[in-house]
Amino acid sequence: MANGSRSGPKSGPQRGPQRGSQRGPVARGLAVLFEDKWLVVISKPAGMLSVGYPGFRGKTAQDVLAARYPGRDRIACVHRLDRDTSGVMVYARGAEAKKRMMSAWSTIVTERTYRCVALAPRDIPPLADEGTIDAPLAYNVHDVAYVPRPSDARARADALHAVTRYRVLARGSRADLVECELETGRKNQIRAHLAYLGHPIAGDEVYGRAASRVAEPRGHAANRLALHARVLAFVHPFTGEALRFEEPEPAFFAREIGAAQSAAQGAAQSAARGAAQGATRSSTADDISTTPAKRATIDDKNKKGAPRAPSKASRTNRRDTIPPNHRAKRKTR
């Protein structure tokens, strides 16, 4: 869904968005949400790079748009989404549009909201209902972001200020649906920040666990990162128009949470039935006058009170844990 508010100050030449027949799917799951002679807003599919890099021979979102808009106004990338992140992003059409967008990005962009499926490991405290992650990000030699340890003075000296606000929308037994808003826009920011809290995004092979892989329904060949750029709002750098674009996250995000909830409920019901049956057998064998239901309650209390050996993971301060591939020797800057 895309919508634009025409209230507010106007500056420079004015031209309304070109909607209608030009909007819709373009190629490989990419869809155009808005276009005019300065900008084009798209919904990027997961698995597609925003822009290429030296040696890359595949087709990027920028390549698809360049073929759609041939001419001297070259399509320019003004911000990026990770390859496996889907959602809303904007490109500039021409050097002047790129210059205006990038020079005023921090002031003209008014909202950047993402949704993701964050894992909820049993050995890690659950995410608060809402919170702010204010933790600097450093980058290793592979350009992967991480929150440096307090003792790593060198990494902290080079780290960039990064702030992510989040709130939990729904909880499951193994994962939560989380909405994140970016106060800063660092590379890998949401992924690194949630991993720092011990709740990596499902499907994240860099920051997550091996068991975090999730698959899209209906036979999609590749598993994917459960991260989606849902909302992008900004003031048009030429017309002054306030624009806001929103694309819902894939339906499987909610199914991941629902499936986890259903599995937890099923396990709880099965355990309750087993406890009740065990209590009945015990009452008969021991000739105890306690009713089965009451006996099950007593057994449950005993189970809850039994001491548990702490797991190895619970003895580790995960807030200072950096994934193995983050420990590569840093380049001298």
N, C-alpha and C positions, 0 to 999 in steps of 0.2 A: 504494500500500500504506500502510495506516495501522495503527499499533499503539501501545498505551499501557501503561506500566509502573505497577503499582499499589503499588509499594514506596515507602517514604519517609514523611515526616511528612504528616499531614492537618490541614486547618484549615477551619473553617466548615462549612456544610451539604454533604453528600455526595450525589452522584447520578451514576450511571454514564452513559456515552455512549449516545445513542439511535442504534443501528445497525440494520441489516436493511433493511426495505422503504423507509425514508426516505432511504437513501443512494443515490448514483448520479447520472446526468445530470439536469440541471434545465432548462437552456435554452442554446442557442447554444454548446454545447461546455463549459459550466460544469458541474462535478460537485461534489456535497457528499461530503466524506470523513468528517466527524464533526459531530455536533450535540448540544447539550444546552440547558438553559434559559438558559445564560449566553453560550455561544460557538458559532460555526459555522466549520468549517474547509473550505475549498474548493480545487479545482484550477481555476485561471483559465485560459481559453484566450488565445492571442495575439490581438491586435487588439481587445481589450475593456479599457476604462478600469476601474481599481479604483474610482474615485469621480469624479463629474462636476465641472465647473467652471462659473462663470457663463456662460450663453449656450450651453452644450452641450446638444443636444437628443436625443442618442442614448441607448441603454440601457447602463448600466454594470453591473458585477458587483454593486454595492450596490443598484441598482434591482431586479435579478433576485431578490436575497435579500429585499428589502423586500416584494416581491409574494408570495414564498413564505411569509414569516412576518409576516402582518398583525397589527396590535395595537399596544398602547402601548409595547412593548419595541422601540424603534426600532433598526434595524441601523446600527451605527457602524463606520467604518473606523479601525483602529488602526495600520496600516502600509500601504504601497502597493507594487505592482509597476508598472513602466512599461507603457504600453498594449501594446507589442509583446513583452513578456516573459510567458511562460506559467509555470504552476506553482502551488505551494502557498502559500496565505495564509489568515489568520484574521481574522474579524470578530467584534465584540462585539454582544451582544443586550441593549441597554439602556444607560442612562447609567452605572450603577454598574459594570457589567462593563467598559465603555470606560475608566472612571477607573482601575480596578485594573490593567488591562492596560497602559495607557500610562504610569502612574506608576512601574511596576516593570519596564518592558520590558527594560531593560538587564540586569536580574538574573534574571528568570524565563525569558528566551529563552536556551536552551543551545546551539542549533545552527541555523545558516542556511547551507545549502550550495547552490551554483548550478553548473550546467554550461553550457558554451558552446563554440562553434566560433570559435577565434581565428585570424585570418589570419596567415600566415607569409611576409611579403614577402621576396624574395631579397636586397634591399639593406639588410635589418635583421638584426642578430644574433638567432639563435633564442632563444626563451624557455628559461630554465634549467629543469631537471626539476621543481624546486619553488622557491618563494621567497615573500617578503613584500614587498608594495608599501606603503610608509609614505610617503604623499605627500598634503599638504593639498589640499582642493578649494575653489575659489572658484566663484562663479556670476555669469554675465553678465546683461545686462538681460533676456534671454529665459529666465532661470532654468535655463540649461544649465551643467552642471559642467565645470570644467577645472582642470588643475594649473597654477598660475601660474608664470611664469618667476622665477628667483631675483632678477632685477633689478626685478621688479614689486612694490615694497614695499607699495603700497596694497592690491593684491589679496591679497598674503600676510597682511597684517594682518587682513583680513576672512575669510580662508580657515578652513575647518573641518578638524579632525583627522580623517583617514581612513586605515584600514588594511585591506588585503585580502591574504589568504594564498591561494596557488594552487599547483596541481601539474598537470603535463601527463600526461594519461592515455594519449593516443595521438598519434602524429605522422604528418602527411601531407606531401606536397611543397609544398602551398600553404596548408594550414591544420592546426591542432592541436585536439584535443579537450581542453579544460581544465576542471578543477574548481576552484571558488573558494569560500572561506569568508569570511564577513564578520565582522571584529572590530568594525567600526563600521557603521552602516547609513545612509550618506548617499545622497541622490538621485543617480542616474546613476553610482554609485560604481564598479561593476565596469567599466562601459563606458568611463568616463573614465580609470580606472587602466590598463586594457589598452591603450587608445589612447596613453596617455602613454609606454608602453614600445615603441610602434610596432607593436603587434599588435591592431588594433581587431577587434571582433566582426563576424563575417560577417553581412551584411544590415543593418548599422548605417549609416543614411543621414546621421546627424549626425557621428559620429566616424570612420566608415570611408571607404573609397575607392569610387569609382563602380563598380569591378569587383567589389565585395564582395557584391553582391546574390545571395541564394540563394533558391531556390523550393522549397516543400514538394512532395512527389510527388503523383501522382494528380490533377493538374489544379487544384490550389488556385489561386484567382484572384490572390491577393496574395502577394508576396514578404514574408519576415518576418525579424525579428531572431533570430539563433540563440543565444538566451539563455533559460535555463529554471531556475526555482526548484525544485530537486529535493527538498530536505529542510528541514523546519521542526520544531524540537523546543522545547518549553517546559513549564514547570510550571504547571498549572492554577491560576489565581489564587483560585479558591474552594475547590477540593477538595484541592489540594496534589498531585494526581496528575501523574506525569511522562508527557508525551505526546510521541510522535514520529511524524511523517507524512512519507512518501516517495512521490514520483511520478516514475517514470523520464522522462528527456528524450525528445522525439520521435525516432523511428527514423532520420529523415533526418540527424540530427547525425552518427551513425556513418557513414552512407552518404557524407556530404560528405568525411569523412576518407578513407574507403575509395576513393572515386572519385578523389581526389587521388593516393593511393598507386598505384592502378592506372594512372592517366595517366602518372605518373612512371616506373613500371616499363616501360610500353609504349614511352615515349620513349627510355629507356635501352637497351632491347633493339633498337629500330629504329636508334639511333645506333651500337650495337655491330655490327649486321649491315652497316650502311653502311660503317663503318670497315674491317671485314674484307674486304668486296667491293672497296673502294678500294685496300686493301693488296695484294690479289691482282692487280688490274690494274696497279698500280705495279710489282710484282715482275716481271711479264711484260714490261712495256715497258722497264724499266731493266736487265733481266737481272741482278737482285740475288738472291743466294742465300738471303736471309732468308726464312723461312717466313711465310705470310700471318698466322698467329696471332701470331708474334713481332713482325712488322712493325706489326700493329695495336696491340700493346702499346707499341711505341716511339712511334707516332703519338699515342697517348693521352697519353703522358708529355709529349710536346712541346706538346700542346694545353694541358695543365694548367699548364705552365711559362710559357706565353705571357703577356706583360703585358696587362692589361685596363685600359682607360681608366675611371676612376672615374665612376659615374653622378652626375647632379646630386643625386639623392635621398641618395646615400651621403655627400655632402659636407655634408649638413644635419644638425644635431643635432636629431633628431626628438623627443628627450625633452623639449625645450623648445618644441616646435611646438604651436601651438594652432590647431584648425580655424578657417577664415575667419569662420564665424558666431559664433565665441567672441570676436572682437576688437571687438565692438560696445562703445560707450562705456558704462561702468558707471554705475548710478544712485548718487547720493550717499546714503549711509545715515545 
